[in-house]
Amino acid sequence: MPAETEAPAGLKRAASWSLVLNGGRAIISTLVLLVLAGILGPRDFGTVAIASLFVLLFQVAFQQGLGPALVARQVVDEQVLNVAFRLALVGSLTLAAVTLVLSQPIGLLFGSKELPSVLCALVVTLPLLAVDLVPDALARRRSDFRLLAVRGLAGLLVGGVVGVCAAVAGAGVWALVAQQLAGALVSTTVLLARSPWRPSIHGPGPWRCPDIRKSLLAYSTRSSAADTAQLLIGNLDTLLVGLFMGTRSVGLYRLASRIASMVLDVSVRSGQSAVLPDLARLQGASRDDFHKRVLKIQRGTCLLAMPLFGILAGAALPAPRMLGEAWKDAGLPLMVLALSGLVAVLAAIAPPLLQAVSRPGLLAAVNGLTLLTTAAGIVVIGVMADHWSVPTQLALVASVRLAVSACIVVPLSLWALTISTGLRLREVWSESLPGICAGTAALLAGLAVIASPLTDLGHLHATLGAGACSAAAGLTCVAWFERERLTPLLRRRGH
């Protein structure tokens, strides 16, 4: 049994490794995605994207909550760990069987002949995740984010190498399957090798420990419900695009979505794990100190993330063509998704803040409304846009996310933030304004380059030119708004 008396790593160290994990995962997975996209086509990506989402949805809905249940439990002994492992293993094998049974109907639903066989291959990851569950939870209890970072990055790197080699060898869609299977196997192996816990078939099973089983399942059910809703919010558009428009459109949309998500992961999500404990610690501090910290985080988040999204939106139209003509239709949806990300940054602080002040119900209400309105908007577009061009269809789907973010998520999240903290909306907007200006300047600079004769020189020159001008405009705005902080630093360096 792992010792539970080990001192956890310091908060800053844990947060740093969390940043490495999330940022590294986003960058590596996106680079591998771009390399594979240059070799394979949108249809292959769309097929694997749909299959992966179904496997992930089953896993999150029925299994993932056991990990947080172990992390949150006050006392964890060998019996609790074995019960959790066996519950996860039974659940994963059951889900694998259900997936095998449903693979053919799912393939018919999405009109793909390859989807059933890809689904059947990817269910192998479910038992691996069951083995992975307990060591992962123990590492999180110890705040051992270094191990989690090494595990995650090793899986991504090995999976990426396997996928690229298979794609070069002509494996087609199976290169993407091999990438996921290799990554999952390496990730589980690294974690088990560094964990003192080992799976065991000895001792009483979950059915002989009803109290432990019920407490784990009760927490797991609540946690899985929230995680499933969040997963659906992030991927509902991809599933509905596949349902109404086919696997090729899914591949195009998925590429655009993954690139936009990478920017969000690096600039926002990678730091959210540190924001929650930081704000939670300040609950006992003075009201003014808490407000200052919230506003400082809001300003920093907007100044970092909004220019990045402005750069992406400004260079989005010609960028996918660098991967080949098969990807040209991804440019317009990429630009709209980048704009959606720029808007969403305004409310990025809301989830960890509402959790820190013990108001998760408000967050759940916003997520539920977001899910319903997004689904309704995409279904309407899917029914009406049958005869429109693929770029128009995908841009309209992305516009639903932009509209929901601008009209529902941001206003409601900021309202929830103000009533939960006592901050005035004017104060929040004041700290967000520098980031808004920098993001807008980056966007306009990029679009100006795209509209210039530079595009006649080719897609590479247009993308690099737009990106460089966008970056220059965004950084100039950031430097102007932060001049009071930057000037003393530059003077000290000059001396």
Summary of the structure (lengths in Angstrom):
residues: 495
radius of gyration: 23.3
end to end distance: 56.2
largest distance: 73.9
contacts: 1761
relative contact order: 0.10
helix: 86%
strand: 0%
